[in-house]
Amino acid sequence: MRWRDPSQESPRRTGAPPCSDVENVGRCTTAMPPKQPPSAAKSKRRIAGMRRFQQFFALRCKFKPELGEYTYMHHDPQNAPDGTAPFSACIHRGALQIGGTCIELACGDARLLLDLGLPLDADDTAPETLLPAVRGFRDGGPLPLALVLTHGHRDHWGLAPVAPPGLPVVAGAATVRIMQAAAAFVPGAGAWQPAAFTGGHLTDRQPLHIGPFTITPYLVDHSAYDSYALLIEAAGRGLFYTGDLRAHGRKGALFEALLAHPGTDRAHR
């Protein structure tokens, strides 16, 4: 990777403060400063942190769902703690490929979708034929309580416009504004968006309650602005869904903050 020499940057970029105001994304005209390479010590810390992050889940995460099947978060789905309904999950797509992510969570009769992405290898396939086998999508039954989008890349939301109408969508406030601003350039997105974003907004580490689910978003470093990892809790258990994240971008400090306070102790109690 080649780093730019700050001395070669234009005056417009050099020394300009970053625009970090989430509420004014799209309206900020302040130029970004040139990106500086991280120190060797910081790079080593991030690499070590990623390894700890992976080891944590490899050692402590007992939840290992099978693709296309509902896997219960409790060892005995008939005897969930405190007599509550069992918490289960189904990975419809995204475990065996990059993009096209869709995970369905269930607690009793209540269901929640995490992302509904367009597969990267979809080519010219009609998007309606790519919808995953989510209950209510093709059988006319009840829809999930909401669709929660981790960020604004199409491989995480691209099939939402062809989902049955009436499915509330939850996303970060800045993500919603960016998607609405770009709708004119995305086929099929314009007519869908205004009516869809009715489920509320994600805010960093602020819990959001949808039915029996408590969703705590964690702002993460990713190439898409306003990206989140999600901690979803129900029936006394939790699932931590990282979405897309990285540690080497402009907001790499968010990754280090996630390592320091990941919320995973709550997710794996």
Backbone as numpy.savetxt, mean C-alpha at the origin, in Angstrom:
# Nx Ny Nz CAx CAy CAz Cx Cy Cz
25.51 3.12 -9.95 24.66 4.32 -9.95 25.55 5.56 -9.95
25.25 6.50 -10.81 26.06 7.72 -10.92 25.37 8.85 -10.19
26.12 9.55 -9.35 25.59 10.69 -8.62 25.95 11.98 -9.36
25.00 12.90 -9.35 25.25 14.17 -10.02 26.18 15.04 -9.20
27.01 15.77 -9.90 27.90 16.73 -9.26 27.09 18.00 -8.97
26.91 18.38 -7.68 26.11 19.57 -7.37 26.60 20.82 -8.06
27.90 20.88 -8.36 28.43 22.07 -9.00 27.93 22.21 -10.44
27.43 21.11 -11.01 26.92 21.14 -12.37 25.43 21.37 -12.44
24.79 21.50 -11.26 23.34 21.71 -11.25 23.03 23.16 -11.61
21.84 23.34 -12.15 21.40 24.68 -12.51 21.10 25.47 -11.24
21.15 26.80 -11.30 20.84 27.61 -10.12 19.44 27.34 -9.58
18.54 26.94 -10.46 17.16 26.71 -10.02 17.08 25.56 -9.04
17.97 24.55 -9.22 17.95 23.39 -8.33 18.85 23.56 -7.12
20.00 24.16 -7.32 21.00 24.19 -6.26 20.50 24.99 -5.06
20.54 24.34 -3.89 20.20 25.00 -2.65 18.74 25.22 -2.41
17.86 24.77 -3.30 16.43 24.99 -3.11 15.89 24.02 -2.07
15.08 24.49 -1.14 14.55 23.59 -0.10 13.52 22.65 -0.70
13.42 21.41 -0.15 12.42 20.48 -0.68 11.02 20.89 -0.30
10.08 20.49 -1.12 8.69 20.73 -0.81 8.15 19.48 -0.13
7.86 19.54 1.17 7.40 18.37 1.90 5.97 18.53 2.40
5.27 19.52 1.91 3.91 19.77 2.35 2.95 18.83 1.62
2.50 17.77 2.31 1.62 16.79 1.67 0.32 17.43 1.21
-0.18 18.38 2.01 -1.47 18.98 1.68 -1.41 19.82 0.41
-0.21 20.24 -0.01 -0.11 21.11 -1.17 0.63 20.45 -2.32
0.66 19.11 -2.34 1.30 18.43 -3.45 0.58 18.79 -4.74
1.33 19.01 -5.77 0.75 19.43 -7.04 0.61 20.93 -7.15
0.69 21.61 -6.00 0.58 23.07 -6.02 1.88 23.73 -5.58
2.89 22.91 -5.27 4.17 23.45 -4.80 5.07 23.75 -5.99
5.64 24.92 -6.04 6.50 25.31 -7.16 7.97 25.38 -6.75
8.27 25.03 -5.48 9.65 25.08 -5.02 10.45 23.95 -5.64
11.60 24.24 -6.20 12.42 23.21 -6.83 13.09 22.35 -5.77
13.35 21.08 -6.12 14.02 20.16 -5.21 15.53 20.36 -5.29
16.23 20.17 -4.18 17.69 20.31 -4.20 18.33 19.11 -4.86
19.58 19.23 -5.28 20.25 18.05 -5.86 20.41 16.95 -4.83
20.23 15.72 -5.26 20.34 14.59 -4.36 21.80 14.27 -4.09
22.13 14.10 -2.82 23.49 13.80 -2.43 23.61 12.31 -2.09
24.74 11.71 -2.38 24.91 10.29 -2.04 24.95 10.10 -0.54
24.33 9.00 -0.05 24.41 8.74 1.40 25.82 8.39 1.81
26.12 8.64 3.05 27.43 8.27 3.56 27.56 6.75 3.60
28.80 6.28 3.66 29.02 4.83 3.72 28.39 4.25 4.97
28.48 4.99 6.08 27.90 4.48 7.33 26.38 4.37 7.22
25.74 5.37 6.59 24.29 5.31 6.45 23.88 4.17 5.52
24.62 3.96 4.45 24.32 2.86 3.55 24.40 1.52 4.26
25.43 1.36 5.08 25.58 0.11 5.83 24.43 -0.07 6.81
24.00 1.03 7.46 22.89 0.93 8.40 21.62 0.50 7.70
21.39 1.04 6.49 20.17 0.70 5.78 20.19 -0.75 5.31
21.34 -1.21 4.84 21.44 -2.61 4.42 21.22 -3.53 5.62
21.84 -3.20 6.73 21.66 -4.01 7.93 20.21 -3.95 8.40
19.59 -2.78 8.28 18.19 -2.65 8.69 17.27 -3.49 7.83
17.51 -3.52 6.52 16.70 -4.35 5.64 16.83 -5.82 6.01
18.04 -6.25 6.34 18.23 -7.64 6.73 17.50 -7.95 8.03
17.53 -7.01 8.98 16.79 -7.23 10.23 15.30 -7.29 9.97
14.84 -6.43 9.07 13.43 -6.40 8.71 13.00 -7.75 8.13
13.81 -8.30 7.22 13.50 -9.59 6.62 13.56 -10.70 7.65
14.57 -10.68 8.50 14.72 -11.72 9.52 13.56 -11.69 10.50
13.11 -10.48 10.83 12.00 -10.36 11.78 10.79 -11.12 11.28
10.43 -10.88 10.03 9.24 -11.53 9.50 9.47 -13.02 9.25
10.68 -13.40 8.86 10.96 -14.81 8.63 10.84 -15.61 9.92
11.24 -15.00 11.05 11.25 -15.71 12.32 9.93 -15.62 13.06
9.23 -14.49 12.94 8.07 -14.27 13.79 6.74 -14.35 13.08
6.71 -14.21 11.79 5.44 -14.19 11.08 4.98 -15.63 10.84
4.02 -16.09 11.62 3.49 -17.44 11.45 2.43 -17.50 10.35
2.02 -16.35 9.88 0.98 -16.29 8.86 1.60 -16.44 7.49
1.35 -17.57 6.82 1.91 -17.84 5.50 0.79 -18.29 4.57
0.05 -17.36 4.00 -1.11 -17.71 3.18 -0.72 -18.36 1.87
-1.60 -19.21 1.36 -1.41 -19.83 0.06 -2.12 -18.99 -0.99
-1.57 -18.95 -2.18 -2.13 -18.15 -3.25 -3.53 -18.65 -3.60
-4.51 -17.74 -3.60 -5.87 -18.07 -4.01 -6.68 -18.81 -2.97
-6.18 -18.99 -1.76 -6.90 -19.70 -0.72 -6.96 -18.82 0.53
-8.04 -19.00 1.31 -8.16 -18.26 2.55 -7.36 -18.97 3.64
-6.47 -18.25 4.27 -5.64 -18.79 5.34 -6.00 -18.07 6.63
-6.31 -18.83 7.65 -6.74 -18.24 8.91 -5.55 -17.75 9.72
-5.74 -16.61 10.37 -4.70 -16.03 11.19 -4.57 -16.76 12.52
-5.59 -17.57 12.88 -5.55 -18.33 14.11 -5.28 -19.79 13.78
-4.65 -20.48 14.69 -4.36 -21.89 14.45 -5.65 -22.70 14.29
-6.67 -22.36 15.06 -7.95 -23.05 14.97 -9.03 -22.04 14.62
-9.49 -22.01 13.37 -10.46 -20.98 12.96 -11.78 -21.07 13.70
-12.08 -22.22 14.32 -13.33 -22.36 15.05 -13.25 -21.81 16.46
-12.02 -21.54 16.91 -11.84 -21.09 18.29 -10.94 -19.86 18.34
-11.40 -18.80 17.73 -10.65 -17.54 17.76 -10.67 -17.00 19.19
-9.67 -16.20 19.57 -9.62 -15.69 20.94 -10.84 -14.86 21.30
-11.29 -15.05 22.55 -12.41 -14.27 23.09 -13.70 -14.51 22.32
-13.79 -15.60 21.59 -15.01 -15.91 20.88 -15.26 -15.03 19.67
-14.27 -14.27 19.22 -14.45 -13.39 18.08 -14.42 -14.18 16.78
-14.88 -13.54 15.69 -14.84 -14.18 14.38 -13.39 -14.32 13.93
-13.06 -15.39 13.23 -11.67 -15.58 12.80 -11.27 -14.56 11.74
-9.98 -14.25 11.71 -9.39 -13.31 10.76 -8.65 -14.14 9.72
-9.01 -13.99 8.44 -8.38 -14.78 7.38 -7.97 -13.86 6.24
-7.13 -14.38 5.36 -6.64 -13.60 4.23 -6.48 -14.49 3.02
-6.63 -13.88 1.85 -6.46 -14.59 0.58 -5.64 -13.71 -0.36
-4.50 -14.22 -0.84 -3.71 -13.51 -1.84 -4.24 -13.91 -3.21
-4.95 -13.01 -3.86 -5.47 -13.30 -5.19 -4.39 -13.18 -6.26
-3.51 -12.19 -6.09 -2.46 -11.98 -7.09 -1.37 -11.12 -6.46
-0.13 -11.34 -6.91 0.98 -10.53 -6.43 2.06 -11.32 -5.72
1.78 -12.58 -5.37 2.78 -13.37 -4.67 3.78 -13.99 -5.62
3.38 -14.23 -6.86 4.24 -14.92 -7.81 4.68 -14.02 -8.96
4.36 -12.74 -8.91 4.77 -11.82 -9.95 4.89 -10.42 -9.35
5.48 -9.51 -10.10 5.58 -8.13 -9.68 4.38 -7.38 -10.26
3.63 -6.73 -9.41 2.49 -5.96 -9.87 1.22 -6.78 -9.88
0.09 -6.09 -10.10 -1.20 -6.76 -10.11 -1.66 -7.19 -8.74
-1.15 -6.55 -7.71 -1.39 -7.00 -6.34 -2.85 -6.89 -5.94
-3.35 -7.93 -5.25 -4.69 -7.88 -4.66 -4.76 -8.89 -3.52
-5.07 -8.41 -2.32 -5.20 -9.26 -1.14 -6.58 -8.99 -0.53
-7.28 -10.06 -0.20 -8.61 -9.95 0.40 -8.55 -10.45 1.84
-8.97 -9.61 2.77 -9.02 -9.97 4.18 -10.47 -10.19 4.58
-10.69 -11.12 5.51 -12.04 -11.41 5.98 -12.03 -11.59 7.48
-13.05 -11.04 8.12 -13.27 -11.24 9.55 -14.76 -11.47 9.72
-15.14 -12.72 9.92 -16.55 -13.05 9.89 -17.09 -12.83 8.48
-18.17 -12.08 8.36 -18.76 -11.78 7.05 -18.19 -10.50 6.44
-17.38 -9.77 7.19 -16.82 -8.51 6.69 -15.53 -8.78 5.93
-15.37 -8.07 4.81 -14.18 -8.26 3.98 -13.59 -6.92 3.60
-12.28 -6.93 3.33 -11.54 -5.73 2.99 -10.52 -6.08 1.91
-10.36 -5.22 0.90 -9.38 -5.44 -0.15 -8.19 -4.51 0.04
-7.00 -5.08 -0.14 -5.77 -4.29 -0.15 -5.25 -4.28 -1.58
-5.34 -3.16 -2.24 -4.90 -2.97 -3.63 -5.72 -3.82 -4.60
-5.79 -3.33 -5.82 -6.47 -4.04 -6.91 -5.75 -3.65 -8.20
-4.55 -4.21 -8.37 -3.65 -3.74 -9.41 -3.80 -4.40 -10.75
-3.39 -3.68 -11.78 -3.33 -4.20 -13.14 -2.00 -4.91 -13.32
-1.99 -6.20 -13.70 -0.72 -6.90 -13.89 0.15 -6.20 -14.92
1.44 -6.19 -14.68 2.36 -5.51 -15.59 2.42 -6.19 -16.96
2.06 -7.48 -17.03 2.10 -8.20 -18.30 0.73 -8.31 -18.94
-0.18 -7.38 -18.60 -1.55 -7.46 -19.11 -1.64 -7.21 -20.60
-0.70 -6.48 -21.20 -0.72 -6.15 -22.62 -2.05 -5.50 -22.99
-2.72 -6.01 -24.03 -3.99 -5.43 -24.48 -5.19 -6.23 -24.00
-5.01 -7.08 -23.00 -6.10 -7.88 -22.47 -7.17 -6.98 -21.87
-8.44 -7.31 -22.14 -9.54 -6.53 -21.57 -9.45 -6.57 -20.05
-9.39 -5.43 -19.37 -9.19 -5.44 -17.92 -10.28 -6.17 -17.16
-11.52 -6.19 -17.71 -12.61 -6.87 -17.01 -12.31 -8.35 -16.82
-11.59 -8.94 -17.75 -11.29 -10.36 -17.66 -10.17 -10.66 -16.67
-9.51 -9.62 -16.18 -8.39 -9.81 -15.26 -8.78 -9.64 -13.80
-10.05 -9.28 -13.54 -10.47 -9.11 -12.16 -10.28 -10.41 -11.38
-9.70 -10.34 -10.19 -9.52 -11.55 -9.38 -10.86 -12.08 -8.88
-10.83 -13.28 -8.36 -12.06 -13.96 -7.92 -12.49 -13.49 -6.54
-12.75 -12.20 -6.43 -13.22 -11.61 -5.18 -14.72 -11.81 -5.10
-15.20 -12.28 -3.97 -16.64 -12.46 -3.80 -17.36 -11.13 -3.98
-18.40 -11.14 -4.83 -19.15 -9.92 -5.11 -18.78 -9.28 -6.42
-17.64 -9.66 -7.00 -17.22 -9.06 -8.27 -17.98 -9.64 -9.45
-18.25 -10.93 -9.42 -18.91 -11.56 -10.57 -20.22 -12.25 -10.22
-20.44 -12.53 -8.94 -21.63 -13.29 -8.56 -22.78 -12.42 -8.09
-22.60 -11.10 -8.11 -23.67 -10.21 -7.69 -23.87 -10.15 -6.19
-23.01 -10.77 -5.42 -23.14 -10.77 -3.97 -22.62 -9.48 -3.35
-22.63 -9.42 -2.01 -22.15 -8.21 -1.32 -20.69 -7.92 -1.64
-20.38 -6.65 -1.80 -19.01 -6.24 -2.06 -18.22 -6.12 -0.76
-16.88 -6.12 -0.83 -16.09 -5.82 0.37 -16.44 -4.45 0.92
-16.10 -4.24 2.19 -16.40 -2.95 2.82 -15.68 -1.80 2.14
-14.46 -2.04 1.65 -13.68 -0.98 1.02 -12.48 -1.59 0.30
-11.93 -0.80 -0.59 -10.66 -1.10 -1.24 -9.65 -0.07 -0.73
-8.57 -0.54 -0.13 -7.54 0.34 0.42 -6.34 0.31 -0.52
-5.96 1.46 -1.07 -4.83 1.56 -1.99 -3.60 2.04 -1.25
-2.50 1.31 -1.42 -1.27 1.71 -0.75 -0.60 2.91 -1.41
-0.75 3.04 -2.75 -0.16 4.17 -3.45 -0.75 4.25 -4.86
-0.29 5.23 -5.65 -0.94 5.55 -6.91 -0.35 4.93 -8.15
0.41 3.85 -8.06 0.90 3.16 -9.25 -0.16 2.20 -9.78
-0.29 2.10 -11.10 -1.37 1.31 -11.70 -1.29 -0.17 -11.37
-0.11 -0.67 -11.09 -0.04 -2.10 -10.75 -0.59 -2.36 -9.35
-1.08 -1.28 -8.69 -1.75 -1.44 -7.40 -3.20 -0.95 -7.41
-3.61 -0.22 -8.46 -5.00 0.22 -8.52 -5.64 0.06 -9.90
-4.90 -0.41 -10.90 -5.35 -0.35 -12.29 -6.63 -1.09 -12.62
-7.06 -2.07 -11.80 -8.31 -2.78 -12.07 -9.49 -2.20 -11.30
-9.24 -1.23 -10.46 -10.34 -0.63 -9.69 -11.41 0.00 -10.56
-11.08 0.65 -11.71 -12.15 1.23 -12.53 -13.12 0.22 -13.10
-12.75 -1.06 -13.21 -13.66 -2.06 -13.78 -14.28 -2.94 -12.71
-14.02 -2.62 -11.43 -14.69 -3.33 -10.34 -16.16 -2.89 -10.31
-17.04 -3.69 -9.72 -18.46 -3.29 -9.65 -18.62 -1.94 -8.97
-19.55 -1.11 -9.42 -19.77 0.20 -8.78 -20.23 0.02 -7.34
-19.92 1.02 -6.54 -20.34 0.98 -5.15 -19.28 0.51 -4.19
-18.06 0.23 -4.69 -16.97 -0.19 -3.82 -16.22 1.05 -3.35
-16.31 1.42 -2.07 -15.60 2.60 -1.59 -14.08 2.40 -1.67
-13.36 3.47 -1.98 -11.92 3.41 -2.12 -11.28 4.33 -1.08
-10.24 3.82 -0.42 -9.49 4.56 0.58 -8.06 4.73 0.08
-7.51 5.94 0.20 -6.13 6.19 -0.21 -5.63 7.43 0.51
-4.35 7.71 0.39 -3.82 8.94 0.94 -4.40 10.15 0.24
-4.54 11.26 0.95 -5.14 12.46 0.36 -4.34 12.95 -0.83
-3.00 12.94 -0.72 -2.17 13.39 -1.84 -2.26 12.42 -3.01
-2.37 11.13 -2.72 -2.54 10.13 -3.79 -3.80 10.40 -4.58
-4.88 10.72 -3.88 -6.15 11.02 -4.56 -5.99 12.21 -5.48
-5.34 13.28 -5.01 -5.17 14.48 -5.85 -4.29 14.19 -7.06
-3.23 13.40 -6.86 -2.36 13.07 -7.98 -3.10 12.25 -9.02
-3.86 11.25 -8.57 -4.60 10.39 -9.50 -5.66 11.19 -10.25
-6.31 12.10 -9.56 -7.33 12.92 -10.23 -6.69 13.86 -11.24
-5.52 14.40 -10.91 -4.84 15.29 -11.85 -4.37 14.55 -13.09
-4.01 13.28 -12.93 -3.48 12.48 -14.04 -4.57 11.71 -14.78
-5.82 11.79 -14.34 -6.88 10.95 -14.89 -7.07 11.15 -16.38
-6.86 12.38 -16.86 -7.07 12.65 -18.29 -6.10 11.88 -19.16
-5.00 11.42 -18.59 -3.98 10.72 -19.36 -4.02 9.20 -19.15
-4.96 8.74 -18.32 -5.06 7.31 -18.01 -6.38 6.78 -18.56
-6.36 5.89 -19.54 -7.60 5.38 -20.13 -8.52 4.76 -19.08
-9.77 5.20 -19.08 -10.78 4.62 -18.21 -10.79 5.12 -16.79
-9.86 5.99 -16.43 -9.75 6.41 -15.03 -10.62 7.61 -14.70
-10.89 8.46 -15.67 -11.56 9.73 -15.40 -12.94 9.59 -14.80
-13.80 8.75 -15.41 -15.18 8.63 -14.95 -15.27 7.88 -13.63
-14.25 7.10 -13.32 -14.30 6.26 -12.11 -13.97 7.02 -10.85
-13.00 7.88 -10.88 -12.43 8.40 -9.66 -13.34 9.26 -8.79
-14.04 10.25 -9.32 -14.81 11.13 -8.42 -15.79 10.39 -7.54
-16.40 9.33 -8.06 -17.40 8.61 -7.28 -16.81 7.54 -6.38
-15.54 7.24 -6.56 -14.95 6.09 -5.87 -14.35 6.42 -4.52
-13.70 7.58 -4.40 -12.93 7.88 -3.20 -13.86 8.38 -2.09
-14.62 7.46 -1.54 -15.61 7.80 -0.51 -15.31 7.12 0.81
-14.21 6.38 0.90 -13.96 5.61 2.10 -13.07 6.29 3.12
-12.61 7.51 2.84 -11.73 8.21 3.75 -10.31 8.26 3.23
-9.43 8.89 3.99 -8.03 9.08 3.59 -7.09 8.41 4.59
-5.96 7.95 4.07 -4.90 7.41 4.91 -4.01 8.55 5.40
-3.68 8.52 6.66 -2.78 9.50 7.27 -1.75 8.75 8.10
-0.50 9.15 7.99 0.59 8.44 8.63 0.32 8.15 10.10
0.28 6.86 10.46 0.16 6.35 11.82 -1.11 6.81 12.53
-2.13 7.16 11.74 -3.43 7.51 12.30 -4.41 6.38 11.99
-4.87 5.62 13.01 -5.75 4.48 12.75 -7.05 4.89 12.07
-7.50 4.03 11.16 -8.76 4.21 10.45 -9.59 2.96 10.67
-10.83 3.12 11.09 -11.68 1.98 11.41 -12.71 1.75 10.29
-12.71 0.53 9.77 -13.67 0.13 8.73 -14.25 -1.21 9.16
-15.50 -1.22 9.61 -16.09 -2.44 10.11 -15.25 -2.98 11.26
-14.94 -4.27 11.27 -14.13 -4.84 12.35 -12.63 -4.61 12.18
-12.24 -3.96 11.10 -10.82 -3.77 10.79 -10.32 -2.42 11.28
-9.15 -2.42 11.89 -8.46 -1.19 12.23 -7.20 -1.11 11.37
-7.10 -0.05 10.57 -6.01 0.10 9.61 -5.11 1.24 10.08
-3.84 0.93 10.31 -2.87 1.96 10.68 -1.88 2.12 9.54
-1.89 3.25 8.83 -0.96 3.46 7.71 0.41 3.92 8.22
1.46 3.51 7.51 2.82 3.93 7.80 3.41 4.51 6.52
3.67 5.81 6.51 4.27 6.45 5.34 5.64 5.84 5.06
5.87 5.45 3.80 7.13 4.78 3.45 7.79 5.48 2.27
9.06 5.16 2.09 9.84 5.67 0.96 9.59 4.81 -0.27
9.09 5.43 -1.33 8.83 4.73 -2.59 8.85 5.77 -3.70
8.95 5.31 -4.94 8.98 6.25 -6.06 7.63 6.92 -6.27
6.56 6.35 -5.75 5.25 6.99 -5.78 5.08 7.85 -4.53
4.72 9.10 -4.72 4.52 10.01 -3.59 3.35 9.52 -2.75
3.41 9.71 -1.45 2.31 9.39 -0.53 2.02 7.88 -0.52
3.07 7.07 -0.38 2.92 5.62 -0.32 2.88 5.15 1.13
2.12 4.07 1.37 1.95 3.59 2.73 2.13 2.07 2.83
2.69 1.64 3.95 2.55 0.27 4.43 1.34 0.27 5.36
0.74 -0.89 5.57 -0.51 -0.95 6.33 -0.44 -2.04 7.39
-0.83 -1.67 8.60 -1.06 -2.65 9.65 -2.57 -2.78 9.79
-3.10 -3.99 9.54 -4.53 -4.24 9.64 -4.77 -5.18 10.79
-5.60 -4.75 11.73 -5.89 -5.54 12.92 -7.37 -5.88 12.98
-7.67 -7.13 13.39 -9.04 -7.58 13.57 -9.01 -8.85 14.39
-10.04 -9.07 15.18 -10.20 -10.29 15.96 -8.97 -10.60 16.82
-8.32 -9.56 17.32 -7.19 -9.76 18.20 -5.89 -10.12 17.53
-5.84 -10.13 16.21 -4.61 -10.43 15.48 -4.38 -9.34 14.44
-3.21 -9.39 13.77 -2.91 -8.36 12.80 -2.09 -8.87 11.65
-2.13 -8.13 10.55 -1.33 -8.41 9.36 -0.62 -7.12 8.97
0.68 -7.20 8.76 1.46 -6.04 8.34 1.79 -6.19 6.85
1.22 -5.30 6.04 1.37 -5.33 4.58 2.27 -4.17 4.17
3.47 -4.47 3.68 4.43 -3.40 3.41 4.09 -2.61 2.16
3.32 -3.17 1.22 3.16 -2.51 -0.06 4.52 -2.42 -0.73
4.76 -1.37 -1.49 6.06 -1.15 -2.13 6.85 -0.16 -1.29
8.08 -0.50 -0.98 8.91 0.43 -0.21 10.37 0.23 -0.57
11.18 1.20 -0.22 12.61 1.18 -0.48 13.30 1.94 0.65
14.63 1.87 0.66 15.38 2.55 1.71 16.39 3.55 1.16
16.48 3.68 -0.16 17.56 4.47 -0.75 17.07 5.76 -1.42
15.80 6.11 -1.26 15.28 7.30 -1.93 15.42 8.55 -1.10
14.76 9.62 -1.52 14.85 10.89 -0.81 14.28 10.81 0.60
13.37 9.88 0.82 12.74 9.74 2.13 13.19 8.46 2.81
14.47 8.14 2.66 15.01 6.94 3.28 14.86 6.93 4.79
14.75 8.11 5.40 14.58 8.18 6.85 13.28 7.52 7.28
12.29 7.48 6.38 11.03 6.81 6.72 11.24 5.32 6.91
12.14 4.75 6.11 12.44 3.32 6.26 13.09 3.06 7.62
14.01 3.93 8.00 14.67 3.76 9.29 13.66 3.95 10.43
12.71 4.86 10.26 11.68 5.04 11.27 10.78 3.81 11.37
10.52 3.18 10.23 9.71 1.97 10.22 10.42 0.83 10.93
11.73 0.75 10.75 12.50 -0.27 11.44 12.50 -0.04 12.95
12.57 1.23 13.33 12.62 1.56 14.75 11.28 1.33 15.44
10.18 1.65 14.74 8.85 1.51 15.32 7.90 0.93 14.26
8.04 -0.38 13.97 7.27 -0.95 12.85 5.84 -1.31 13.19
5.48 -1.34 14.46 4.13 -1.78 14.81 3.96 -3.27 14.73
5.03 -4.02 14.48 4.90 -5.46 14.30 4.69 -6.20 15.61
5.08 -5.63 16.73 4.78 -6.28 18.01 3.28 -6.37 18.21
2.57 -5.35 17.75 1.12 -5.39 17.84 0.56 -6.36 16.81
1.21 -6.44 15.63 0.66 -7.26 14.56 0.80 -8.75 14.82
1.73 -9.17 15.68 2.00 -10.59 15.86 1.80 -11.04 17.29
0.91 -10.36 17.99 0.69 -10.77 19.38 -0.11 -12.07 19.44
